[in-house]
């Protein structure tokens, strides 16, 4: 036999844990361990049947915890972490109490609050798993508690217990479709009051305003996803994602001085830079889902000319900067033209030529690479790095006070920023205005869902040189494009990794990325399709269909033919028949009463038989069977044959 | 709490919180649906006891069939006139018979108008009720009230039939057996027959009783008619219990003395219906 109170006790602990586990890792480790230890002790006390600690004492502790939390929040201003800590302690207090119905409900409430708070720390898909387990446990628990209220000592045979659970457990599953609909229609706002409470940990993986030689390899060592781009597939060698522009080189560090072209922080600002008009290159539309990387830059396919859907400032060189470091997942749209170079008729050449003092060896190399035109010099310098003497590596990079010199003449091995820096320096030494562009290269295309996944390990820098009024792109890094576009591992691993990413992609795009603007878009979409649909002709047709339909329904209803319920249809016929014999059923009059007024005896006998059959079924909440219906129909026939008297 | 979380979701713009709120709302909706389904879809058959006396507790047998195609029902309180019985679990298609104790306060036709099915299931947030109209009539006999003058009726019958009152319980020979009826004496039960067939039969004796007793309502000492009827019921039950034929004279109605369950019910019916 299964004792219901024991099951309730056990489930309460499972519920509490499913609420605490998701937040445990965000609390100080000792706090988490301490709380788990206390929960274990409470569990032990409960199941040993030991005496519970007095409620008054525990309530006092709870009050102290709440008071302390308020003071801590006021002192530190960090609401979330202290609130979560307090909730966890309150959960422990509840476990130590002798638990009545309301205590169990309080445990459930605390668990739900803890689960909700966990979403302020992480937007991972694990949340859904926790929510599902919690909902299964909570629905079962409340059902069990409902039984417990009726009989505290209730016991079940195993089979009966499973039957009970099997009826109640599907509730969360049945709720899924409704929950999805509710999720999408619940009102969103563009300006949440307490969005600062969201403190999802983000990996500071992106580019910052300055890039030190060797620092990009830090970004490259991170396998996490930088962003995903929904767009059509394009040739792999065109996959350069533009993010930051570095124009000042000093002390082995590239920096961005970045003047603002448009400080208008509107949602839609078109870059003022012009494109080389001779190219009729295709416009590539992208929808970008960016992970929070703590950086200030929005990425888009090189060369992007418009970004919309997220507030930004446009900087020189089609760079889209945001005001605050990115701490949440965002979605924006971008328009780019590949195979296109930016045109700038006049530039501040000093800025793009400025260099710190260079060692003679580098200056002489620059001289060796100088040709009779800027174009040729640039091409020759590019070839110098790509001719096979240099090798690409992301590990074991030069660490010295003169990294550029050591790279160029000693190790000849480096990652993209060594190549780009070297080329930029050599071009500047030869009087060609040059800058370094930071972003990403390549990406892994998901053919099924049509999006590129760009991991941080694909971080890349390349060079832009201003030649004949145009910023031309050069990538001196001798790494094969395969390196940036082919997933590691065998086929199965690749498929698995793509599948896993597809799930995350859906999660991010459909759930996490769903916001007021998407809601508005959908509403507008529905509105527009409605507008397209509505014109005078359709309105007239709709009115005609409505009026016609209503008329048919009205007439059928009057004749009692529209009643699909067999019982009611028969009763309507019965009433009509008596009406034709001159006995109109009065308002509120029962059938029996109506029949008592019938003067013709035969008619009354048949009518009474009819009512008997009807009522014997009706009062038993039973539908009429065929036999009864036939009998009733016969009686109606007999009634209609009776003479009017 | 869901509202509080909804507020938190809107003000943090956190979609996971929205997700949690959506699930809570959906489950609340589904629980409403479960709750409604739980208390509906039954077929009831009511069978009252044959003898129901006013102001005496009687059991009404309520047979419930769960007609729902797949869903069982749980924690059902089934009641007649505020007298409820709990059914923990009834499977789809299962039939359960409950005996619900009811007291009718007046003799004559009483109506059991409705059966109430109530439940807290699935969540103990509120109790849902389903009232099923049944419109069942039962005839309630007058409450038996002890009558001191019963002896005078025996005496009267003795005078009439020259029968010794002390012999009222005498019997002659076994004349037959019949189906056991409520109120039959234990000693009249045919135990041998029961041992063979496990069905209760009552032995009947020829000339079992003493001379028949005729109860005349007008002659019962009582302050009002209701009391007379109640006392008459008491006497009928007592005398028949002693195996003596009893008859009834109620104004113009005369029922000749006899024994047997049908005869008893006939007399009690007349007393119940007396207007």
Boltz contact constraints between the chains, C-beta under 6 A:
constraints:
  - contact:
      token1: [A, 109]
      token2: [B, 1]
      max_distance: 6.0
  - contact:
      token1: [A, 116]
      token2: [B, 5]
      max_distance: 6.0
  - contact:
      token1: [A, 116]
      token2: [B, 17]
      max_distance: 6.0
  - contact:
      token1: [A, 116]
      token2: [B, 20]
      max_distance: 6.0
  - contact:
      token1: [A, 119]
      token2: [B, 14]
      max_distance: 6.0
  - contact:
      token1: [A, 119]
      token2: [B, 16]
      max_distance: 6.0
  - contact:
      token1: [A, 119]
      token2: [B, 17]
      max_distance: 6.0
  - contact:
      token1: [A, 127]
      token2: [B, 16]
      max_distance: 6.0
  - contact:
      token1: [A, 131]
      token2: [B, 20]
      max_distance: 6.0
  - contact:
      token1: [A, 135]
      token2: [B, 23]
      max_distance: 6.0
  - contact:
      token1: [A, 142]
      token2: [B, 123]
      max_distance: 6.0
  - contact:
      token1: [A, 143]
      token2: [B, 122]
      max_distance: 6.0
  - contact:
      token1: [A, 146]
      token2: [B, 120]
      max_distance: 6.0
  - contact:
      token1: [A, 146]
      token2: [B, 121]
      max_distance: 6.0
  - contact:
      token1: [A, 146]
      token2: [B, 124]
      max_distance: 6.0
  - contact:
      token1: [A, 149]
      token2: [B, 124]
      max_distance: 6.0
  - contact:
      token1: [A, 150]
      token2: [B, 75]
      max_distance: 6.0
  - contact:
      token1: [A, 167]
      token2: [B, 72]
      max_distance: 6.0
  - contact:
      token1: [A, 171]
      token2: [B, 27]
      max_distance: 6.0
  - contact:
      token1: [A, 171]
      token2: [B, 30]
      max_distance: 6.0
  - contact:
      token1: [A, 174]
      token2: [B, 30]
      max_distance: 6.0
  - contact:
      token1: [A, 175]
      token2: [B, 26]
      max_distance: 6.0
  - contact:
      token1: [A, 175]
      token2: [B, 27]
      max_distance: 6.0
  - contact:
      token1: [A, 175]
      token2: [B, 30]
      max_distance: 6.0
  - contact:
      token1: [A, 178]
      token2: [B, 26]
      max_distance: 6.0
  - contact:
      token1: [A, 178]
      token2: [B, 29]
      max_distance: 6.0
  - contact:
      token1: [A, 179]
      token2: [B, 22]
      max_distance: 6.0
  - contact:
      token1: [A, 179]
      token2: [B, 23]
      max_distance: 6.0
  - contact:
      token1: [A, 179]
      token2: [B, 26]
      max_distance: 6.0
  - contact:
      token1: [A, 182]
      token2: [B, 22]
      max_distance: 6.0
  - contact:
      token1: [A, 182]
      token2: [B, 25]
      max_distance: 6.0
  - contact:
      token1: [A, 182]
      token2: [B, 26]
      max_distance: 6.0
  - contact:
      token1: [A, 183]
      token2: [B, 18]
      max_distance: 6.0
  - contact:
      token1: [A, 183]
      token2: [B, 19]
      max_distance: 6.0
  - contact:
      token1: [A, 183]
      token2: [B, 22]
      max_distance: 6.0
  - contact:
      token1: [A, 186]
      token2: [B, 18]
      max_distance: 6.0
  - contact:
      token1: [A, 189]
      token2: [B, 10]
      max_distance: 6.0
  - contact:
      token1: [A, 192]
      token2: [B, 11]
      max_distance: 6.0
  - contact:
      token1: [A, 192]
      token2: [B, 12]
      max_distance: 6.0
  - contact:
      token1: [A, 192]
      token2: [B, 13]
      max_distance: 6.0
  - contact:
      token1: [A, 193]
      token2: [B, 11]
      max_distance: 6.0
  - contact:
      token1: [A, 194]
      token2: [B, 11]
      max_distance: 6.0
  - contact:
      token1: [A, 194]
      token2: [B, 12]
      max_distance: 6.0
  - contact:
      token1: [A, 195]
      token2: [B, 12]
      max_distance: 6.0
  - contact:
      token1: [A, 195]
      token2: [B, 13]
      max_distance: 6.0
  - contact:
      token1: [A, 197]
      token2: [B, 12]
      max_distance: 6.0
  - contact:
      token1: [A, 198]
      token2: [B, 12]
      max_distance: 6.0
  - contact:
      token1: [A, 198]
      token2: [B, 14]
      max_distance: 6.0
  - contact:
      token1: [A, 511]
      token2: [B, 15]
      max_distance: 6.0
  - contact:
      token1: [A, 512]
      token2: [B, 15]
      max_distance: 6.0
  - contact:
      token1: [A, 514]
      token2: [B, 15]
      max_distance: 6.0
  - contact:
      token1: [A, 619]
      token2: [B, 134]
      max_distance: 6.0
  - contact:
      token1: [A, 619]
      token2: [B, 135]
      max_distance: 6.0
  - contact:
      token1: [A, 620]
      token2: [B, 43]
      max_distance: 6.0
  - contact:
      token1: [A, 621]
      token2: [B, 43]
      max_distance: 6.0
  - contact:
      token1: [A, 621]
      token2: [B, 132]
      max_distance: 6.0
  - contact:
      token1: [A, 622]
      token2: [B, 43]
      max_distance: 6.0
